[in-house]
């Protein structure tokens, strides 16, 4: 119970941090830093690496993360953890909040004359123009934190192989950091978008972990 309370407290603290970040972004306080970070990544650009980073972007795309989430739900159901499968709602809720902020917070992404072509995804259709064209927070980061974090959480508890349990969190962390770098390297998001996505995803992940580790009557 102590560990669960600590996670709930951490989620609350992250929620406060996310609200504060969102207010700062809306007020334009991150604009100077965003532009400096963008300039730094522009200097790293190599056309030959573009296909590689487009492929990396797919790891956080709606299609791949949704398939992974469905796979996790099927795994939990087949292992007899039917109630735990409801953890998929954390993924859905995080996506809903991401769309809400994109629709309500005016925060255009880096200019399209600077941004490079992202990995192909259905989200490009709805985010290229209209009410969802704003870039805060990064949906790739929200999805990556929730999905890879949840997979690591489940693998660490249920995998029969000690090596898999040991590598679960490091591999998930590596993928999340790689995607954060990818968002900035392709210049499709500001640094504040990435931070917002990380925070929102972490809140959803903590909430999901509380559900998975909830006390079970008679357990």
Secondary structure, DSSP 8 states (H G I E B T S, - for coil): -HHHHHHHHHHHHHHHHHHHHHHHHHTTTTHHHHHHHHHHHHTT--GGGHHHHHHHHGGGSHHHHHHHHHHHHHHHHHTT-TTGGGGHHHHHHHHHHHHHHHHHS--B-S-TTTS------THHHHHSSSTT-B--S-HHHHHHHHHHHHHHHHHHHH-S-HHHHHHHHHHHHHHHHHHHHHHHHTT-S-HHHHHHHHHHHHHHHHHHHHHHT---TT-
